[in-house]
Amino acid sequence: MKFRGKIVEVACLNHFTRVVSTISKLTKACVLRLTADHLFFVLCGKVAGGGVAMWCELAQANIFDEYQMEGMSAQDNQICLEVIPENIFRALRTVQNAKSVKVKLTNKHCPCLTIAAELPTMSSISRVVTHDVPVEVVPRRLWHEFQEPGVPDFDVSVYLPPLKIMKNVVDRMKNLSNFLVVEADASGQMTLKIETDLVSVTTYFKDLGNPQWDERDTRDGGDADVTAEARVDIRKLQQFLVGQQVNPSKAICNIVHQRVLHLILLHDDVSLQYFIPAVA
């Protein structure tokens, strides 16, 4: 297995750093899956058992100026690595002003992602800073666990309000309760509710709009009687909102009634899916 990539454009380096920073705030560890065309950050939590799941996809051509990847074989042309995103983010954060950054899979006492940055200098002598980030190679027999999740058979799909506004609301509600009810309907309205023995608070977002997923979707955003809700751990939702630095062009919330909250962020070249299980 071989992997090496080179980033020259500062904007691409900053963008990649922001994505890794977002991932690091969502999970302590995940799988980095490398293919010929894409990079994936995958967290396969058992949603049915109360864990969150995540799928983030990036096109490598929009990050790397040079990219070479050879998997285990021509049939299995991919590499899966268990990584700690925070360690990768720390390495990238220290080389933001680099002339170029090389990322390579190496074996230095253990498998590593080696990040080598050529830094600008006042002399003709180049200065290179190298970070070796330990990783673990995921064996072939486990690859089936890291496939793209399907869109759940949701009851309601609605666009999210501006994430900063939503984050401010959730931050305040977190001081009042550990759980939050997210409710939405097919007319584009969403409510965030907390109810305790002492207080009941509801925030309304109207006219958000409903995504049209396919021609079979006959709701057309006009039947307000179609509603769905999910009661979730407010800390997991807050974690999702705190870490966002992707600046999505679209943000979508799918609700499987009383089962799953499926959040999607779409950028020009990045998509992020996050699954939060409902609690009783």
Contacts in CASP RR format, 6 or more apart in sequence:
PFRMAT RR
TARGET T0000
AUTHOR 0000-0000-0000
METHOD contacts of the structure
MODEL  1
MKFRGKIVEVACLNHFTRVVSTISKLTKACVLRLTADHLFFVLCGKVAGG
GVAMWCELAQANIFDEYQMEGMSAQDNQICLEVIPENIFRALRTVQNAKS
VKVKLTNKHCPCLTIAAELPTMSSISRVVTHDVPVEVVPRRLWHEFQEPG
VPDFDVSVYLPPLKIMKNVVDRMKNLSNFLVVEADASGQMTLKIETDLVS
VTTYFKDLGNPQWDERDTRDGGDADVTAEARVDIRKLQQFLVGQQVNPSK
AICNIVHQRVLHLILLHDDVSLQYFIPAVA
1 70 0 8 1.000
1 71 0 8 1.000
1 72 0 8 1.000
1 79 0 8 1.000
1 105 0 8 1.000
1 137 0 8 1.000
2 68 0 8 1.000
2 69 0 8 1.000
2 70 0 8 1.000
2 71 0 8 1.000
2 105 0 8 1.000
3 34 0 8 1.000
3 68 0 8 1.000
3 69 0 8 1.000
3 70 0 8 1.000
3 79 0 8 1.000
3 103 0 8 1.000
3 104 0 8 1.000
3 105 0 8 1.000
4 66 0 8 1.000
4 67 0 8 1.000
4 68 0 8 1.000
4 102 0 8 1.000
4 103 0 8 1.000
4 104 0 8 1.000
4 105 0 8 1.000
5 64 0 8 1.000
5 66 0 8 1.000
5 67 0 8 1.000
5 68 0 8 1.000
5 102 0 8 1.000
5 103 0 8 1.000
5 104 0 8 1.000
6 64 0 8 1.000
6 65 0 8 1.000
6 66 0 8 1.000
6 67 0 8 1.000
6 100 0 8 1.000
6 101 0 8 1.000
6 102 0 8 1.000
6 103 0 8 1.000
7 13 0 8 1.000
7 16 0 8 1.000
7 63 0 8 1.000
7 64 0 8 1.000
7 65 0 8 1.000
7 100 0 8 1.000
7 101 0 8 1.000
7 102 0 8 1.000
7 103 0 8 1.000
8 65 0 8 1.000
8 99 0 8 1.000
8 100 0 8 1.000
9 65 0 8 1.000
10 96 0 8 1.000
10 97 0 8 1.000
12 62 0 8 1.000
12 63 0 8 1.000
12 64 0 8 1.000
12 65 0 8 1.000
13 92 0 8 1.000
13 95 0 8 1.000
13 96 0 8 1.000
13 98 0 8 1.000
13 101 0 8 1.000
14 96 0 8 1.000
15 62 0 8 1.000
15 63 0 8 1.000
16 58 0 8 1.000
16 63 0 8 1.000
16 92 0 8 1.000
17 89 0 8 1.000
17 92 0 8 1.000
17 93 0 8 1.000
17 96 0 8 1.000
18 245 0 8 1.000
18 246 0 8 1.000
19 56 0 8 1.000
19 58 0 8 1.000
19 245 0 8 1.000
19 246 0 8 1.000
19 270 0 8 1.000
20 85 0 8 1.000
20 88 0 8 1.000
20 89 0 8 1.000
20 92 0 8 1.000
21 89 0 8 1.000
21 93 0 8 1.000
21 243 0 8 1.000
21 245 0 8 1.000
22 56 0 8 1.000
22 243 0 8 1.000
22 244 0 8 1.000
22 245 0 8 1.000
22 246 0 8 1.000
22 272 0 8 1.000
23 30 0 8 1.000
23 41 0 8 1.000
23 54 0 8 1.000
23 56 0 8 1.000
23 85 0 8 1.000
24 85 0 8 1.000
24 86 0 8 1.000
24 88 0 8 1.000
24 89 0 8 1.000
25 239 0 8 1.000
25 242 0 8 1.000
25 243 0 8 1.000
26 43 0 8 1.000
26 52 0 8 1.000
26 54 0 8 1.000
26 239 0 8 1.000
26 240 0 8 1.000
26 243 0 8 1.000
26 274 0 8 1.000
27 43 0 8 1.000
27 52 0 8 1.000
27 54 0 8 1.000
27 85 0 8 1.000
28 84 0 8 1.000
28 85 0 8 1.000
28 86 0 8 1.000
29 82 0 8 1.000
29 83 0 8 1.000
29 84 0 8 1.000
29 85 0 8 1.000
30 41 0 8 1.000
30 42 0 8 1.000
30 43 0 8 1.000
30 54 0 8 1.000
30 82 0 8 1.000
30 83 0 8 1.000
30 85 0 8 1.000
31 40 0 8 1.000
31 41 0 8 1.000
31 42 0 8 1.000
31 43 0 8 1.000
31 44 0 8 1.000
31 80 0 8 1.000
31 81 0 8 1.000
31 82 0 8 1.000
31 83 0 8 1.000
31 138 0 8 1.000
31 146 0 8 1.000
32 39 0 8 1.000
32 40 0 8 1.000
32 41 0 8 1.000
32 42 0 8 1.000
32 80 0 8 1.000
32 81 0 8 1.000
32 82 0 8 1.000
32 83 0 8 1.000
32 135 0 8 1.000
33 39 0 8 1.000
33 40 0 8 1.000
33 41 0 8 1.000
33 42 0 8 1.000
33 78 0 8 1.000
33 79 0 8 1.000
33 80 0 8 1.000
33 81 0 8 1.000
33 146 0 8 1.000
34 40 0 8 1.000
34 69 0 8 1.000
34 78 0 8 1.000
34 79 0 8 1.000
34 80 0 8 1.000
34 81 0 8 1.000
35 69 0 8 1.000
35 77 0 8 1.000
35 78 0 8 1.000
36 69 0 8 1.000
36 77 0 8 1.000
37 59 0 8 1.000
37 60 0 8 1.000
37 61 0 8 1.000
38 57 0 8 1.000
38 58 0 8 1.000
38 59 0 8 1.000
38 60 0 8 1.000
39 57 0 8 1.000
39 58 0 8 1.000
39 60 0 8 1.000
39 63 0 8 1.000
40 55 0 8 1.000
40 56 0 8 1.000
40 57 0 8 1.000
40 58 0 8 1.000
40 146 0 8 1.000
40 148 0 8 1.000
41 54 0 8 1.000
41 55 0 8 1.000
41 56 0 8 1.000
41 85 0 8 1.000
42 54 0 8 1.000
42 55 0 8 1.000
42 56 0 8 1.000
42 146 0 8 1.000
43 52 0 8 1.000
43 53 0 8 1.000
43 54 0 8 1.000
43 55 0 8 1.000
44 53 0 8 1.000
44 145 0 8 1.000
44 146 0 8 1.000
45 51 0 8 1.000
45 52 0 8 1.000
45 53 0 8 1.000
47 53 0 8 1.000
47 260 0 8 1.000
47 275 0 8 1.000
47 277 0 8 1.000
48 277 0 8 1.000
49 277 0 8 1.000
50 277 0 8 1.000
50 279 0 8 1.000
51 277 0 8 1.000
52 236 0 8 1.000
52 274 0 8 1.000
52 275 0 8 1.000
52 276 0 8 1.000
52 277 0 8 1.000
53 149 0 8 1.000
53 274 0 8 1.000
53 275 0 8 1.000
54 272 0 8 1.000
54 273 0 8 1.000
54 274 0 8 1.000
54 275 0 8 1.000
55 148 0 8 1.000
55 149 0 8 1.000
55 272 0 8 1.000
55 273 0 8 1.000
56 270 0 8 1.000
56 271 0 8 1.000
56 272 0 8 1.000
56 273 0 8 1.000
57 148 0 8 1.000
57 270 0 8 1.000
57 271 0 8 1.000
57 272 0 8 1.000
58 269 0 8 1.000
58 270 0 8 1.000
59 269 0 8 1.000
60 67 0 8 1.000
61 67 0 8 1.000
62 268 0 8 1.000
62 269 0 8 1.000
64 103 0 8 1.000
69 77 0 8 1.000
69 78 0 8 1.000
69 79 0 8 1.000
70 77 0 8 1.000
71 77 0 8 1.000
71 78 0 8 1.000
71 79 0 8 1.000
72 78 0 8 1.000
72 79 0 8 1.000
72 140 0 8 1.000
76 140 0 8 1.000
76 143 0 8 1.000
78 143 0 8 1.000
79 105 0 8 1.000
79 137 0 8 1.000
80 137 0 8 1.000
80 138 0 8 1.000
80 142 0 8 1.000
80 143 0 8 1.000
80 146 0 8 1.000
81 105 0 8 1.000
81 111 0 8 1.000
81 113 0 8 1.000
81 135 0 8 1.000
81 136 0 8 1.000
81 137 0 8 1.000
81 138 0 8 1.000
82 135 0 8 1.000
82 136 0 8 1.000
82 137 0 8 1.000
82 138 0 8 1.000
83 113 0 8 1.000
83 133 0 8 1.000
83 135 0 8 1.000
84 133 0 8 1.000
87 133 0 8 1.000
87 134 0 8 1.000
88 113 0 8 1.000
88 115 0 8 1.000
88 133 0 8 1.000
90 131 0 8 1.000
91 115 0 8 1.000
91 131 0 8 1.000
91 133 0 8 1.000
92 101 0 8 1.000
92 115 0 8 1.000
94 117 0 8 1.000
94 129 0 8 1.000
94 131 0 8 1.000
95 101 0 8 1.000
95 115 0 8 1.000
95 117 0 8 1.000
95 119 0 8 1.000
95 129 0 8 1.000
95 131 0 8 1.000
97 119 0 8 1.000
97 120 0 8 1.000
98 117 0 8 1.000
98 118 0 8 1.000
98 119 0 8 1.000
98 120 0 8 1.000
98 129 0 8 1.000
99 118 0 8 1.000
99 119 0 8 1.000
99 120 0 8 1.000
100 117 0 8 1.000
100 118 0 8 1.000
101 115 0 8 1.000
101 116 0 8 1.000
101 117 0 8 1.000
101 118 0 8 1.000
102 114 0 8 1.000
102 115 0 8 1.000
102 116 0 8 1.000
102 117 0 8 1.000
103 113 0 8 1.000
103 114 0 8 1.000
103 115 0 8 1.000
104 113 0 8 1.000
104 114 0 8 1.000
104 116 0 8 1.000
105 111 0 8 1.000
105 112 0 8 1.000
105 113 0 8 1.000
105 114 0 8 1.000
105 135 0 8 1.000
106 112 0 8 1.000
106 113 0 8 1.000
106 114 0 8 1.000
106 132 0 8 1.000
108 114 0 8 1.000
108 132 0 8 1.000
110 134 0 8 1.000
111 134 0 8 1.000
111 135 0 8 1.000
111 136 0 8 1.000
111 137 0 8 1.000
112 132 0 8 1.000
112 133 0 8 1.000
112 134 0 8 1.000
112 135 0 8 1.000
113 132 0 8 1.000
113 133 0 8 1.000
113 135 0 8 1.000
114 130 0 8 1.000
114 131 0 8 1.000
114 132 0 8 1.000
114 133 0 8 1.000
115 130 0 8 1.000
115 131 0 8 1.000
115 133 0 8 1.000
116 128 0 8 1.000
116 129 0 8 1.000
116 130 0 8 1.000
116 131 0 8 1.000
117 128 0 8 1.000
117 129 0 8 1.000
117 130 0 8 1.000
118 126 0 8 1.000
118 127 0 8 1.000
118 128 0 8 1.000
119 127 0 8 1.000
119 128 0 8 1.000
119 129 0 8 1.000
121 127 0 8 1.000
138 146 0 8 1.000
149 273 0 8 1.000
149 275 0 8 1.000
151 213 0 8 1.000
151 254 0 8 1.000
151 262 0 8 1.000
152 254 0 8 1.000
152 256 0 8 1.000
152 260 0 8 1.000
152 262 0 8 1.000
152 275 0 8 1.000
153 256 0 8 1.000
154 228 0 8 1.000
154 254 0 8 1.000
154 255 0 8 1.000
154 256 0 8 1.000
154 262 0 8 1.000
155 226 0 8 1.000
155 227 0 8 1.000
155 228 0 8 1.000
155 255 0 8 1.000
155 256 0 8 1.000
155 257 0 8 1.000
156 184 0 8 1.000
156 185 0 8 1.000
156 186 0 8 1.000
156 210 0 8 1.000
156 226 0 8 1.000
156 227 0 8 1.000
156 228 0 8 1.000
156 254 0 8 1.000
156 255 0 8 1.000
156 257 0 8 1.000
157 210 0 8 1.000
157 211 0 8 1.000
157 213 0 8 1.000
157 252 0 8 1.000
157 253 0 8 1.000
157 254 0 8 1.000
157 255 0 8 1.000
158 184 0 8 1.000
158 185 0 8 1.000
158 188 0 8 1.000
158 189 0 8 1.000
158 190 0 8 1.000
158 208 0 8 1.000
158 209 0 8 1.000
158 210 0 8 1.000
158 211 0 8 1.000
158 252 0 8 1.000
158 253 0 8 1.000
158 255 0 8 1.000
159 188 0 8 1.000
159 208 0 8 1.000
159 209 0 8 1.000
159 210 0 8 1.000
159 211 0 8 1.000
159 250 0 8 1.000
159 251 0 8 1.000
159 252 0 8 1.000
159 253 0 8 1.000
160 166 0 8 1.000
160 190 0 8 1.000
160 208 0 8 1.000
160 251 0 8 1.000
160 252 0 8 1.000
160 253 0 8 1.000
160 263 0 8 1.000
161 190 0 8 1.000
161 205 0 8 1.000
161 208 0 8 1.000
163 241 0 8 1.000
163 244 0 8 1.000
163 248 0 8 1.000
163 251 0 8 1.000
166 192 0 8 1.000
166 205 0 8 1.000
166 241 0 8 1.000
167 238 0 8 1.000
167 241 0 8 1.000
167 242 0 8 1.000
167 244 0 8 1.000
169 192 0 8 1.000
169 203 0 8 1.000
170 180 0 8 1.000
170 192 0 8 1.000
170 234 0 8 1.000
170 237 0 8 1.000
170 238 0 8 1.000
170 241 0 8 1.000
171 238 0 8 1.000
173 180 0 8 1.000
173 192 0 8 1.000
173 194 0 8 1.000
173 201 0 8 1.000
173 203 0 8 1.000
173 234 0 8 1.000
174 234 0 8 1.000
174 235 0 8 1.000
174 238 0 8 1.000
176 194 0 8 1.000
176 196 0 8 1.000
176 199 0 8 1.000
176 201 0 8 1.000
177 194 0 8 1.000
177 195 0 8 1.000
177 196 0 8 1.000
177 234 0 8 1.000
178 233 0 8 1.000
178 234 0 8 1.000
178 235 0 8 1.000
179 194 0 8 1.000
179 231 0 8 1.000
179 232 0 8 1.000
179 233 0 8 1.000
179 234 0 8 1.000
179 279 0 8 1.000
180 192 0 8 1.000
180 193 0 8 1.000
180 194 0 8 1.000
180 231 0 8 1.000
180 232 0 8 1.000
180 234 0 8 1.000
180 237 0 8 1.000
181 191 0 8 1.000
181 192 0 8 1.000
181 193 0 8 1.000
181 194 0 8 1.000
181 195 0 8 1.000
181 229 0 8 1.000
181 230 0 8 1.000
181 231 0 8 1.000
181 232 0 8 1.000
182 190 0 8 1.000
182 191 0 8 1.000
182 192 0 8 1.000
182 229 0 8 1.000
182 230 0 8 1.000
182 231 0 8 1.000
182 232 0 8 1.000
182 237 0 8 1.000
182 253 0 8 1.000
182 255 0 8 1.000
182 261 0 8 1.000
183 190 0 8 1.000
183 191 0 8 1.000
183 193 0 8 1.000
183 227 0 8 1.000
183 228 0 8 1.000
183 229 0 8 1.000
183 255 0 8 1.000
184 190 0 8 1.000
184 191 0 8 1.000
184 208 0 8 1.000
184 227 0 8 1.000
184 228 0 8 1.000
184 229 0 8 1.000
184 253 0 8 1.000
184 255 0 8 1.000
185 224 0 8 1.000
185 225 0 8 1.000
185 226 0 8 1.000
185 227 0 8 1.000
185 228 0 8 1.000
186 210 0 8 1.000
186 219 0 8 1.000
186 221 0 8 1.000
186 222 0 8 1.000
186 223 0 8 1.000
186 224 0 8 1.000
186 225 0 8 1.000
186 226 0 8 1.000
186 227 0 8 1.000
187 210 0 8 1.000
187 221 0 8 1.000
187 222 0 8 1.000
187 223 0 8 1.000
187 224 0 8 1.000
188 206 0 8 1.000
188 207 0 8 1.000
188 208 0 8 1.000
188 209 0 8 1.000
188 210 0 8 1.000
188 221 0 8 1.000
189 204 0 8 1.000
189 205 0 8 1.000
189 206 0 8 1.000
189 207 0 8 1.000
189 208 0 8 1.000
189 224 0 8 1.000
190 204 0 8 1.000
190 205 0 8 1.000
190 208 0 8 1.000
190 253 0 8 1.000
191 202 0 8 1.000
191 203 0 8 1.000
191 204 0 8 1.000
191 205 0 8 1.000
192 202 0 8 1.000
192 203 0 8 1.000
192 205 0 8 1.000
193 200 0 8 1.000
193 201 0 8 1.000
193 202 0 8 1.000
193 203 0 8 1.000
194 200 0 8 1.000
194 201 0 8 1.000
194 234 0 8 1.000
209 221 0 8 1.000
210 219 0 8 1.000
210 221 0 8 1.000
210 222 0 8 1.000
211 250 0 8 1.000
211 252 0 8 1.000
212 220 0 8 1.000
219 226 0 8 1.000
228 255 0 8 1.000
228 256 0 8 1.000
228 257 0 8 1.000
229 255 0 8 1.000
229 257 0 8 1.000
229 258 0 8 1.000
230 255 0 8 1.000
230 256 0 8 1.000
230 257 0 8 1.000
230 258 0 8 1.000
230 259 0 8 1.000
230 260 0 8 1.000
230 261 0 8 1.000
230 276 0 8 1.000
230 278 0 8 1.000
231 258 0 8 1.000
231 278 0 8 1.000
231 279 0 8 1.000
231 280 0 8 1.000
232 261 0 8 1.000
232 276 0 8 1.000
232 277 0 8 1.000
232 278 0 8 1.000
232 279 0 8 1.000
233 276 0 8 1.000
233 279 0 8 1.000
236 276 0 8 1.000
237 261 0 8 1.000
237 276 0 8 1.000
240 263 0 8 1.000
240 274 0 8 1.000
240 276 0 8 1.000
244 265 0 8 1.000
246 265 0 8 1.000
246 267 0 8 1.000
246 270 0 8 1.000
246 272 0 8 1.000
247 267 0 8 1.000
248 265 0 8 1.000
248 266 0 8 1.000
248 267 0 8 1.000
248 272 0 8 1.000
249 266 0 8 1.000
249 267 0 8 1.000
249 268 0 8 1.000
250 264 0 8 1.000
250 265 0 8 1.000
250 266 0 8 1.000
251 263 0 8 1.000
251 264 0 8 1.000
251 265 0 8 1.000
251 266 0 8 1.000
252 263 0 8 1.000
252 264 0 8 1.000
252 266 0 8 1.000
253 261 0 8 1.000
253 262 0 8 1.000
253 263 0 8 1.000
253 264 0 8 1.000
254 261 0 8 1.000
254 262 0 8 1.000
254 263 0 8 1.000
254 264 0 8 1.000
255 261 0 8 1.000
255 262 0 8 1.000
256 262 0 8 1.000
256 278 0 8 1.000
258 278 0 8 1.000
259 277 0 8 1.000
259 278 0 8 1.000
260 275 0 8 1.000
260 276 0 8 1.000
260 277 0 8 1.000
260 278 0 8 1.000
261 275 0 8 1.000
261 276 0 8 1.000
261 277 0 8 1.000
261 278 0 8 1.000
262 273 0 8 1.000
262 274 0 8 1.000
262 275 0 8 1.000
263 273 0 8 1.000
263 274 0 8 1.000
263 275 0 8 1.000
263 276 0 8 1.000
264 271 0 8 1.000
264 272 0 8 1.000
264 273 0 8 1.000
264 274 0 8 1.000
265 271 0 8 1.000
265 272 0 8 1.000
265 274 0 8 1.000
END
